[in-house]
Amino acid sequence: MDMTQMYSFDFAQQIHYPHHAQEVGPLFFKTPRKCQAFGVCAEGAGEQVFYLVNEAEEVGKGANTVVSLLHHFFEHWGYGEKDAVLQMDNCAGQNKNNTMIRYGMWRIMTGRHRSIEFSLMEAGHIKFSPDWHFGLWKMKWRHSTAETLDEVAESVRHSSRNGHNIPQLINDAEKPVSFYDWTSFFEAFFKKLPSISKFHHFRMSEESPGVVFVKAYRSSAEKPINILKKGQQLPNVDTLPCVITPKGLDAARQWYLYDEIRPFCRDTSDSLQSCPKPVCPKPRVKIDPEKRKCPKQFASPEM
């Protein structure tokens, strides 16, 4: 589609479930199952897709995760635009890095977009459209009771009257999400962008394949930088990086959820989605008696 679409994306503060509305109690002092929330907002449409990642499915919050979720959004939720403007915060580990810039260039050189521009906010400026959508959800979340990831998704769906907040699960039957090792994949084709931390605007287009036009500020002069390695050609359009398999929960965490969190749920069956009974043996905790002794500087005079 011959149009320009602007997208903004960011992580929200993680939540915990099971979650009971207006009921703190003993569960406040424990650590229920964690859930990351990553939002991609289509500015023109006023809609935001919420990627809900429970702790057994996550592979971290680095560049590979952000690019994988962004790639899934373009493939399944995008508007098919030829030109895209992407707005994000200045976080180097997640957004402002070589993997993100290389991903934009990869989309250009494989024909997925005609042009892409990355626009980053200055350090300290962190509030933009995704936070408005997160805020709507958090107001609903405070008054919601959710014991499974599906119920968390329903709280997202019902947090806006006109369906502006859309939940997306990782293991969705129709649109499953995969995490890829984009960082290693791009190493063979692209060079590092020098002094990347100094710039706030990055533009690339099909007219100059391999060249990133960078600017420190909107009013600054553009500087072209070629990041394509000499003699390298990108693989087939349909070739994707290796899939990163989530490690899942270790035995100690699984048993903690089952023993400490499950009793607070309405459904206390062994098959409860958020706190199922582990199939692995319960780990034994070894206590070194020497380490349990009181240090000499804190020992009482009688000791």
C-alpha positions in Angstrom: 0.0 0.0 0.0 1.5 3.3 -1.1 1.3 5.2 2.2 3.4 6.1 5.3 2.5 4.6 8.6 4.0 5.6 12.0 4.5 3.1 14.8 5.7 3.5 18.4 6.7 0.6 20.6 8.0 0.0 24.2 7.9 -2.3 27.2 5.5 -1.8 30.1 6.3 -2.6 33.7 5.8 -6.3 34.1 2.8 -7.6 36.0 2.2 -10.7 38.2 -0.6 -13.2 38.1 -2.6 -14.7 39.8 -3.9 -11.2 40.5 -7.0 -10.4 42.7 -8.7 -7.1 42.4 -8.5 -4.9 45.5 -7.2 -7.8 47.5 -3.6 -7.7 48.7 -3.3 -10.2 51.5 -0.3 -12.6 52.0 0.2 -12.9 48.2 1.7 -9.4 48.3 4.8 -10.8 50.0 5.3 -13.6 47.4 6.4 -13.6 43.8 3.6 -14.9 41.5 4.1 -15.8 37.8 5.6 -12.9 35.9 4.3 -11.5 32.6 6.1 -9.0 30.3 4.0 -6.6 28.2 5.4 -5.2 24.9 3.2 -2.8 23.0 3.3 -1.7 19.3 1.1 1.3 18.6 -0.2 2.2 15.2 -0.4 6.0 15.6 -2.8 6.7 12.7 -5.3 4.0 13.8 -5.0 4.6 17.5 -4.6 0.8 18.1 -2.0 -1.0 20.1 -1.1 -4.7 20.1 0.0 -6.0 23.5 2.5 -8.9 23.4 2.0 -10.8 26.6 5.0 -13.0 27.4 4.9 -15.1 30.6 8.2 -15.9 32.2 8.4 -19.5 30.9 8.3 -18.1 27.3 10.6 -15.1 27.6 14.2 -15.0 26.2 15.1 -11.7 27.8 14.4 -8.1 27.0 17.3 -7.4 24.6 17.5 -6.6 21.0 16.6 -10.1 19.7 13.3 -10.0 21.7 12.3 -6.5 20.5 13.2 -7.2 16.9 11.4 -10.5 16.9 8.2 -9.0 18.3 8.4 -6.1 15.9 8.9 -8.5 13.0 5.8 -10.5 14.1 3.8 -7.3 14.2 4.8 -6.3 10.7 4.0 -9.8 9.4 0.6 -10.2 11.1 -0.7 -6.8 12.3 1.0 -4.2 10.0 -1.0 -2.2 7.4 1.1 -3.1 4.4 2.6 0.4 4.1 5.6 1.0 1.8 7.1 3.7 4.1 7.3 3.4 7.9 8.4 5.7 10.6 9.3 4.0 13.9 9.4 6.0 17.2 11.1 4.5 20.3 12.9 5.6 23.4 16.6 5.9 23.8 17.3 2.6 25.6 20.5 1.2 24.0 20.0 -2.4 25.1 16.5 -2.8 23.5 16.1 -0.2 20.8 19.1 2.0 20.0 21.5 -0.7 18.8 23.0 -2.1 15.7 20.6 -5.1 15.6 17.6 -2.7 15.3 19.2 -0.6 12.5 20.3 -3.7 10.6 16.8 -5.1 10.8 15.4 -1.9 9.2 18.0 -2.2 6.4 17.2 -5.9 6.0 13.5 -5.1 5.5 14.5 -2.5 2.9 16.8 -4.8 1.0 14.4 -7.7 1.0 11.6 -5.6 -0.4 9.4 -5.5 2.7 9.5 -1.7 2.9 10.5 1.1 0.5 11.8 3.3 3.3 12.1 3.2 7.1 13.0 6.0 9.5 13.8 5.4 13.2 13.2 8.4 15.4 14.4 8.2 19.0 13.5 10.5 21.9 16.2 12.2 23.8 17.3 10.6 27.1 14.9 11.5 29.9 11.9 11.8 27.5 10.1 8.5 27.9 6.4 9.2 27.7 4.6 8.7 24.3 1.6 6.9 22.8 2.3 3.3 24.1 2.2 4.7 27.6 -1.3 6.0 27.1 -2.5 2.6 26.0 -0.6 1.0 28.9 -2.2 3.4 31.3 -5.7 2.4 30.1 -4.9 -1.2 30.7 -3.4 -0.6 34.1 -6.6 1.2 35.2 -8.5 -1.9 34.2 -5.9 -4.2 35.7 -6.3 -2.8 39.2 -9.9 -3.9 39.2 -9.4 -7.2 37.4 -9.1 -10.7 38.8 -6.9 -12.9 36.6 -5.4 -16.3 37.4 -4.3 -17.4 33.9 -2.6 -15.7 30.9 -5.9 -15.9 29.0 -7.6 -13.9 31.7 -4.7 -11.4 31.6 -5.4 -11.1 27.8 -9.1 -10.5 28.5 -8.2 -7.6 30.8 -6.3 -6.1 27.9 -9.1 -6.6 25.5 -11.7 -5.0 27.8 -9.5 -2.1 28.9 -10.7 0.1 26.0 -14.3 0.6 24.9 -13.7 0.6 21.2 -11.1 -2.2 21.0 -8.0 0.0 20.8 -6.0 -2.4 23.0 -5.5 -5.8 21.3 -3.8 -8.8 23.2 -1.4 -11.1 21.4 -0.2 -14.3 23.1 3.1 -16.0 22.2 1.5 -19.4 21.8 -1.5 -18.1 19.9 -3.1 -20.8 17.7 -3.5 -18.5 14.7 -0.6 -16.1 15.0 2.2 -17.8 17.1 5.3 -15.8 17.9 8.8 -17.0 17.4 12.0 -15.5 18.8 15.0 -15.3 16.4 18.7 -14.7 16.8 18.8 -11.6 14.7 22.1 -10.4 16.2 24.1 -13.3 14.9 22.2 -13.5 11.6 23.1 -9.9 10.7 26.8 -10.2 11.6 27.6 -11.8 8.3 26.1 -9.0 6.2 26.4 -5.7 8.0 29.1 -3.6 9.7 28.6 -1.8 13.0 27.3 1.7 12.8 30.0 3.9 14.3 29.1 6.3 17.1 25.5 5.1 17.1 24.8 6.7 20.6 25.4 10.2 19.2 22.5 10.0 16.7 18.7 10.2 17.2 17.4 9.8 13.6 18.2 7.0 11.2 16.8 6.8 7.7 17.2 4.2 5.0 15.6 3.6 1.6 15.6 1.3 -1.4 17.3 4.0 -3.4 20.5 3.6 -1.4 20.7 0.0 -0.3 23.1 -0.6 2.5 23.4 3.2 3.4 22.0 4.6 6.6 21.4 8.4 6.7 22.0 9.5 10.3 21.3 12.8 12.1 22.0 13.9 15.7 18.8 16.1 15.8 16.0 16.8 13.5 17.5 20.1 12.3 21.0 18.6 11.8 22.5 17.7 8.4 22.2 14.1 7.3 25.3 12.0 7.1 25.4 8.8 4.9 27.1 5.7 6.4 27.4 2.4 4.4 26.9 -0.5 6.8 26.8 -3.3 4.1 29.9 -5.5 4.2 31.8 -5.5 0.9 31.0 -8.4 -1.4 28.1 -9.6 0.8 24.7 -10.4 -0.5 21.6 -11.0 1.6 20.2 -14.5 1.6 16.8 -15.5 0.1 13.9 -13.2 1.0 12.3 -16.0 3.0 15.4 -17.0 4.9 15.1 -16.2 8.7 17.6 -16.5 11.5 17.8 -19.5 13.8 14.9 -19.7 16.3 15.7 -19.1 20.0 14.1 -21.6 22.2 13.0 -20.3 25.7 14.7 -22.1 28.6 11.4 -22.3 30.5 11.2 -22.4 34.3 13.8 -24.3 36.4 12.6 -26.9 38.9 12.9 -24.6 41.9 10.7 -21.9 40.3 8.1 -24.5 39.2 7.8 -25.9 42.6 7.6 -22.5 44.2 4.6 -21.6 42.1 2.9 -24.8 42.9 3.6 -24.8 46.6 3.5 -21.1 47.4 1.2 -19.5 44.8 -1.4 -22.1 43.9 -3.1 -22.1 47.4 -4.1 -18.5 46.7 -6.0 -19.4 43.5 -9.7 -20.1 43.2 -8.8 -23.1 41.1 -6.4 -25.2 43.2 -6.3 -28.2 40.8 -2.9 -29.6 39.7 -3.7 -28.6 36.1 -4.0 -24.9 36.8 -2.3 -23.2 33.9 -0.3 -20.6 35.9 0.8 -23.0 38.7 0.6 -26.6 37.4 2.1 -29.5 39.3 5.7 -30.0 38.1 6.7 -33.2 36.4 10.3 -32.8 37.5 11.4 -33.9 41.0 11.5 -31.3 43.7 15.0 -30.0 44.2 16.6 -30.6 47.6 18.1 -27.6 49.3 21.4 -28.2 50.9 22.3 -26.1 53.9 25.9 -25.7 54.9 26.0 -25.7 58.7 29.2 -23.7 58.7 27.5 -20.8 56.8 24.7 -20.8 59.3 27.0 -19.9 62.1 26.9 -16.3 63.4 30.0 -14.3 62.4 32.4 -13.6 65.2 31.9 -9.8 65.0 28.2 -10.3 65.7 28.5 -13.1 68.3 27.3 -12.6 71.8 30.0 -12.4 74.6 28.8 -15.8 76.0 29.7 -17.5 72.7 
